Amino acid sequence: MTSAYRRKVAGWLSEVFALDRAGVNWPRAVVFLDVALVPLVVFWAIGHEEYLLSALFGLLIAALGDPGGGYGHRASSVVVLTLIGAGVTAVGFAVGNQAWGWLTGVAFGVTLVGGLAVAFGVRRFVNALLLNVWLIVSLGLAFNLHRASPVITSHIWAQVLAWVGGAMLWIVLTFAEWLIRSRRDLPQPFTELPGDISRRKLTVPLVVFAVARAVVIAGAVALAFGLDLSNGYWIPIAAIVTMKPSLQQTTLVSVQRLCGALLGAGVAMLLLLLPASETGLTLFVMKRGLEVVALVLLMHAVGIRFLNYALYSAAVAAGVLILIDVPQPSHYSSEGYRVLWTLCGAGMGLIVLLLAGLLSRRTGGTRSA
């Protein structure tokens, strides 16, 4: 019995961490790292690394939202996405240090709108999901920076400017590429993302699923900030990273997301222990080094997106969590809380995954009947 159980576990792990080597794209990863180094060096030079994460997310979401085609169409689409993202950034940092009710209401509203955006096409739904993730991250970053005060001062307008600057960096880069390629139309840079913008009918299961996701995220935010938990913002971040934004749910992808979130959180926790007892120049150097490590992790996430979904999720989670916590040095006592909150957030995310599976089976049964 024990031997059979071990073989079953080994087979399950081999399936979760199976590698598709054809899905590796290192040239794209190197391009991302080259471009991401620009805001990193700029904020190092001016001494305001607290704005780095906003610039990186602006750059990343602009790149992911680039539809390809003629440059005029590409630029206008990215500009619209940038303006919406600037609004989300302003809201996130405006309410990040307010009462927990504001954070809960904003998280619920944005998550619900993002879930219902599928009515305007799968492409717009993906863009809305990316902005939804950024809102949760910005709430955690704003809360953490506020707790670090008066050591670090973060201004809302500066965070919005950093976001816009990161997105504009992508527009400038694509304009230069367009000129170099003799003004030819170019394909969508991330061809794996859906490009469908045809409208869809909102069915009852889709609406219920969108509401359920919004309730879970709002509940995670309320739990984290309402109880004033130490490092509690890890709960909603783990929850939204764990959830698969689709009714067409598969157990494998669900488990890969969960494993990736837990693995990434573990890597981030170990790295954040390094500067725990350091001060002065040593602390400064180690924090700068962790920012570089976070960029390298995000670069690997871009490169291995289709190598293995669990490893990709782990790299994203680790990079983002490091950049959130770098402005405020970690303490050894906080690591246990981070483990606990990550498990809680991942568990809350699984509620939506299980609900999605039930809705999918029910919908499938109805269609068969």
C-alpha positions as CSV (number, residue, x, y, z in Angstrom):
1,M,0.0,0.0,0.0
2,T,2.8,2.4,0.9
3,S,4.7,1.6,-2.3
4,A,1.5,2.2,-4.4
5,Y,0.9,5.5,-2.6
6,R,4.4,6.7,-3.2
7,R,4.1,5.8,-6.9
8,K,0.9,7.8,-7.1
9,V,2.4,10.8,-5.4
10,A,5.5,10.6,-7.7
11,G,3.2,10.4,-10.7
12,W,1.2,13.4,-9.5
13,L,4.3,15.5,-8.9
14,S,5.8,14.6,-12.3
15,E,2.6,15.7,-13.9
16,V,2.4,19.0,-12.0
17,F,6.0,19.9,-12.7
18,A,6.2,18.4,-16.2
19,L,8.4,20.5,-18.6
20,D,7.5,21.5,-22.1
21,R,10.9,22.6,-23.4
22,A,9.3,23.9,-26.6
23,G,7.6,26.6,-24.5
24,V,10.8,28.3,-23.5
25,N,11.4,31.8,-24.9
26,W,14.6,33.3,-23.6
27,P,14.9,36.1,-26.3
28,R,11.6,37.5,-25.0
29,A,12.9,37.2,-21.4
30,V,16.1,39.0,-22.2
31,V,14.2,41.9,-23.9
32,F,12.0,42.2,-20.8
33,L,15.1,42.4,-18.6
34,D,16.8,44.9,-20.8
35,V,13.8,47.2,-20.7
36,A,13.1,46.7,-17.0
37,L,16.6,47.7,-16.1
38,V,15.8,51.3,-17.3
39,P,13.3,52.1,-14.5
40,L,15.5,50.2,-12.0
41,V,18.5,52.4,-12.8
42,V,16.4,55.6,-12.9
43,F,14.9,55.0,-9.5
44,W,18.3,54.0,-8.1
45,A,19.7,57.3,-9.4
46,I,17.0,59.4,-7.8
47,G,16.8,57.4,-4.6
48,H,13.1,56.4,-4.8
49,E,13.0,52.7,-5.3
50,E,9.5,52.6,-3.7
51,Y,8.1,53.6,-7.2
52,L,9.9,50.8,-9.0
53,L,7.0,48.2,-8.8
54,S,4.5,50.6,-10.3
55,A,6.8,51.3,-13.2
56,L,7.5,47.6,-13.8
57,F,3.8,46.7,-13.7
58,G,3.0,49.6,-16.1
59,L,5.6,48.3,-18.5
60,L,4.5,44.6,-18.2
61,I,0.8,45.3,-18.6
62,A,1.4,47.6,-21.6
63,A,3.5,44.8,-23.2
64,L,0.9,42.2,-22.5
65,G,-1.9,44.4,-23.7
66,D,-0.2,45.3,-27.0
67,P,-2.6,43.9,-29.7
68,G,-0.1,44.1,-32.5
69,G,-0.9,45.3,-36.1
70,G,-0.5,48.9,-37.3
71,Y,1.4,51.2,-35.0
72,G,-1.5,53.7,-34.7
73,H,-3.8,50.9,-33.5
74,R,-1.2,49.5,-31.2
75,A,-0.4,52.9,-29.6
76,S,-4.0,53.9,-29.2
77,S,-4.9,50.6,-27.5
78,V,-1.9,50.8,-25.1
79,V,-2.7,54.4,-24.3
80,V,-6.3,53.6,-23.4
81,L,-5.0,50.7,-21.2
82,T,-2.4,53.0,-19.7
83,L,-5.0,55.6,-18.7
84,I,-7.3,52.9,-17.1
85,G,-4.3,51.5,-15.3
86,A,-3.3,55.0,-14.1
87,G,-6.8,55.3,-12.6
88,V,-6.5,51.9,-10.9
89,T,-3.1,52.9,-9.6
90,A,-4.5,56.1,-8.1
91,V,-7.4,54.3,-6.5
92,G,-5.1,51.6,-5.1
93,F,-2.7,54.0,-3.5
94,A,-5.4,56.4,-2.4
95,V,-7.2,53.8,-0.3
96,G,-4.2,51.7,0.6
97,N,-3.8,53.5,3.9
98,Q,-7.5,54.1,4.6
99,A,-10.0,52.1,6.7
100,W,-10.4,48.4,5.7
101,G,-14.0,49.0,4.5
102,W,-12.7,51.2,1.6
103,L,-10.2,48.6,0.6
104,T,-12.8,45.8,0.7
105,G,-15.3,47.8,-1.4
106,V,-12.7,48.8,-4.0
107,A,-11.4,45.2,-4.3
108,F,-14.9,43.8,-4.7
109,G,-15.9,46.4,-7.3
110,V,-12.8,46.1,-9.5
111,T,-12.8,42.3,-9.3
112,L,-16.5,42.1,-10.2
113,V,-16.1,44.5,-13.2
114,G,-13.0,42.6,-14.3
115,G,-14.9,39.3,-14.2
116,L,-17.8,40.7,-16.2
117,A,-15.4,42.2,-18.8
118,V,-15.6,39.0,-20.7
119,A,-18.8,40.3,-22.3
120,F,-16.6,42.7,-24.3
121,G,-14.3,40.0,-25.6
122,V,-11.7,37.6,-24.1
123,R,-8.9,40.0,-24.9
124,R,-10.5,42.8,-22.8
125,F,-11.2,40.2,-20.0
126,V,-7.5,39.4,-19.9
127,N,-6.5,43.0,-19.7
128,A,-9.1,43.6,-16.9
129,L,-7.7,40.6,-15.0
130,L,-4.1,42.0,-15.3
131,L,-5.3,45.3,-13.9
132,N,-7.2,43.5,-11.1
133,V,-4.0,41.7,-10.1
134,W,-2.2,45.1,-10.1
135,L,-4.9,46.6,-7.8
136,I,-4.4,43.9,-5.2
137,V,-0.6,44.3,-5.4
138,S,-0.9,48.2,-5.2
139,L,-3.1,47.9,-2.1
140,G,-0.5,45.7,-0.4
141,L,2.4,48.0,-1.5
142,A,0.5,51.2,-0.3
143,F,-0.2,49.6,3.0
144,N,3.4,48.4,3.5
145,L,4.8,51.8,2.5
146,H,2.4,53.6,4.9
147,R,3.5,51.3,7.7
148,A,7.2,52.1,6.9
149,S,6.5,55.8,7.3
150,P,8.3,58.1,8.2
151,V,11.2,56.1,6.9
152,I,9.7,56.1,3.4
153,T,7.2,58.6,1.9
154,S,5.1,57.6,-1.1
155,H,3.0,60.1,-3.0
156,I,0.0,59.0,-5.0
157,W,0.8,61.2,-8.0
158,A,4.3,59.9,-8.1
159,Q,3.1,56.3,-8.2
160,V,0.7,57.1,-11.0
161,L,3.5,58.9,-12.9
162,A,5.8,55.8,-12.4
163,W,3.0,53.6,-13.8
164,V,2.5,55.9,-16.8
165,G,6.2,56.1,-17.3
166,G,6.6,52.4,-17.5
167,A,3.8,52.0,-20.0
168,M,5.2,54.9,-22.1
169,L,8.6,53.1,-22.1
170,W,6.9,50.3,-24.0
171,I,5.3,52.6,-26.5
172,V,8.6,54.3,-27.2
173,L,10.3,50.9,-27.6
174,T,7.7,49.6,-30.0
175,F,7.9,52.9,-32.0
176,A,11.6,52.5,-32.4
177,E,11.1,48.9,-33.5
178,W,8.4,50.0,-36.0
179,L,10.8,52.5,-37.6
180,I,13.6,49.9,-37.7
181,R,11.3,47.5,-39.5
182,S,10.4,50.0,-42.2
183,R,7.0,50.8,-40.6
184,R,5.6,47.4,-41.2
185,D,2.7,46.0,-39.2
186,L,3.9,43.7,-36.5
187,P,2.2,40.7,-34.9
188,Q,1.0,40.7,-31.3
189,P,4.2,40.4,-29.1
190,F,2.6,37.8,-26.8
191,T,0.9,35.6,-29.3
192,E,-0.1,33.1,-26.6
193,L,-2.6,35.6,-25.2
194,P,-6.1,35.6,-26.8
195,G,-6.8,38.4,-29.2
196,D,-10.6,37.9,-29.6
197,I,-12.5,41.1,-29.0
198,S,-15.9,39.8,-30.1
199,R,-18.7,40.3,-27.6
200,R,-20.2,37.5,-25.6
201,K,-23.4,36.9,-23.8
202,L,-23.2,36.9,-20.0
203,T,-24.7,33.6,-18.9
204,V,-25.8,32.9,-15.3
205,P,-22.8,30.7,-14.5
206,L,-20.4,33.4,-15.7
207,V,-22.1,36.0,-13.6
208,V,-22.2,33.8,-10.5
209,F,-18.5,32.9,-11.0
210,A,-17.6,36.6,-11.3
211,V,-19.5,37.5,-8.2
212,A,-17.9,34.5,-6.3
213,R,-14.4,35.7,-7.3
214,A,-15.2,39.2,-6.2
215,V,-16.6,38.0,-2.8
216,V,-13.5,35.8,-2.2
217,I,-11.1,38.6,-3.0
218,A,-13.1,41.2,-1.0
219,G,-13.2,38.7,1.9
220,A,-9.4,38.2,1.7
221,V,-8.8,42.0,1.8
222,A,-11.2,42.4,4.7
223,L,-9.5,39.7,6.6
224,A,-6.0,41.0,6.0
225,F,-6.7,44.7,6.6
226,G,-9.7,44.6,8.9
227,L,-7.9,42.5,11.5
228,D,-4.7,44.5,10.9
229,L,-2.7,41.3,10.5
230,S,1.1,41.5,10.2
231,N,2.0,41.0,6.5
232,G,-1.7,40.3,6.0
233,Y,-1.7,41.6,2.4
234,W,-0.1,38.2,1.5
235,I,-3.6,36.7,1.9
236,P,-5.3,38.5,-1.1
237,I,-2.1,38.3,-3.2
238,A,-1.9,34.5,-2.7
239,A,-5.7,34.2,-3.3
240,I,-5.6,36.1,-6.7
241,V,-2.4,34.3,-7.8
242,T,-4.0,30.9,-7.0
243,M,-7.3,31.5,-8.8
244,K,-7.7,30.5,-12.4
245,P,-9.9,33.2,-14.1
246,S,-12.1,30.8,-16.1
247,L,-15.0,28.5,-15.7
248,Q,-13.3,25.9,-17.9
249,Q,-11.4,24.7,-14.9
250,T,-8.9,21.8,-14.9
251,T,-7.6,20.2,-11.7
252,L,-4.0,20.2,-13.1
253,V,-3.9,24.0,-13.6
254,S,-5.5,24.6,-10.3
255,V,-2.9,22.5,-8.5
256,Q,-0.1,24.1,-10.5
257,R,-1.3,27.6,-9.4
258,L,-1.5,26.5,-5.8
259,C,2.0,24.9,-5.9
260,G,3.4,27.9,-7.7
261,A,2.0,30.4,-5.2
262,L,3.3,28.4,-2.2
263,L,6.7,27.8,-3.8
264,G,7.1,31.5,-4.8
265,A,6.1,32.6,-1.4
266,G,8.6,30.3,0.2
267,V,11.4,31.6,-2.1
268,A,10.5,35.2,-1.3
269,M,10.4,34.5,2.5
270,L,13.9,32.9,2.4
271,L,15.4,35.8,0.4
272,L,13.7,38.4,2.6
273,L,15.4,36.9,5.6
274,L,18.8,38.0,4.3
275,P,18.6,41.7,5.4
276,A,16.7,41.0,8.6
277,S,19.5,41.7,11.0
278,E,21.5,44.1,8.8
279,T,21.8,47.9,9.1
280,G,23.5,50.8,7.4
281,L,25.4,50.3,4.2
282,T,25.1,46.5,4.3
283,L,21.3,46.8,4.5
284,F,21.3,49.3,1.6
285,V,23.4,47.0,-0.6
286,M,21.3,43.9,0.2
287,K,18.1,45.7,-0.6
288,R,19.4,46.8,-4.0
289,G,20.6,43.2,-4.6
290,L,17.1,41.8,-3.8
291,E,15.6,44.2,-6.3
292,V,17.9,42.8,-9.0
293,V,17.0,39.3,-7.9
294,A,13.3,40.1,-8.2
295,L,13.9,41.4,-11.8
296,V,15.7,38.2,-12.7
297,L,12.9,36.1,-11.3
298,L,10.4,38.1,-13.4
299,M,12.6,37.7,-16.4
300,H,12.6,33.9,-15.9
301,A,8.8,34.1,-15.5
302,V,8.6,35.7,-19.0
303,G,10.9,33.1,-20.4
304,I,9.4,29.9,-18.9
305,R,5.7,30.9,-19.2
306,F,4.9,27.8,-21.3
307,L,7.7,25.6,-19.9
308,N,5.8,24.8,-16.7
309,Y,2.9,26.7,-15.3
310,A,3.7,25.9,-11.6
311,L,7.3,27.2,-12.0
312,Y,6.0,30.3,-13.9
313,S,3.6,31.1,-11.1
314,A,6.3,30.6,-8.5
315,A,8.7,33.1,-10.3
316,V,5.9,35.7,-10.6
317,A,4.8,35.4,-7.0
318,A,8.4,35.5,-5.6
319,G,9.4,38.5,-7.7
320,V,6.3,40.5,-6.8
321,L,6.4,39.7,-3.1
322,I,10.1,40.6,-2.9
323,L,9.5,44.0,-4.5
324,I,6.6,44.7,-2.2
325,D,8.6,43.9,1.0
326,V,12.0,45.3,0.1
327,P,11.2,48.9,1.2
328,Q,10.5,47.7,4.7
329,P,13.2,45.3,6.1
330,S,11.9,41.9,7.2
331,H,12.0,40.4,10.7
332,Y,12.5,36.7,11.6
333,S,9.2,36.7,13.5
334,S,7.2,37.8,10.4
335,E,8.2,34.7,8.4
336,G,5.8,32.4,10.2
337,Y,2.9,34.8,9.5
338,R,3.8,34.9,5.9
339,V,3.6,31.2,5.6
340,L,0.3,31.1,7.4
341,W,-1.2,34.0,5.3
342,T,-0.1,32.4,2.1
343,L,-1.8,29.2,3.0
344,C,-5.0,31.1,4.0
345,G,-5.0,33.0,0.7
346,A,-4.4,29.9,-1.4
347,G,-7.1,28.1,0.4
348,M,-9.6,31.0,-0.2
349,G,-8.6,30.9,-3.9
350,L,-9.4,27.2,-4.0
351,I,-12.9,27.9,-2.9
352,V,-13.4,29.7,-6.3
353,L,-11.7,26.8,-8.1
354,L,-14.0,24.2,-6.6
355,L,-17.0,26.4,-7.3
356,A,-15.8,26.8,-10.9
357,G,-15.6,23.0,-11.3
358,L,-19.1,22.5,-9.9
359,L,-20.5,25.2,-12.3
360,S,-18.6,23.7,-15.2
361,R,-20.0,20.2,-14.5
362,R,-23.5,21.6,-14.0
363,T,-23.3,23.6,-17.2
364,G,-22.0,20.6,-19.1
365,G,-24.8,18.4,-17.7
366,T,-27.4,20.9,-18.7
367,R,-26.0,21.1,-22.3
368,S,-26.0,17.3,-22.5
369,A,-29.6,17.1,-21.4
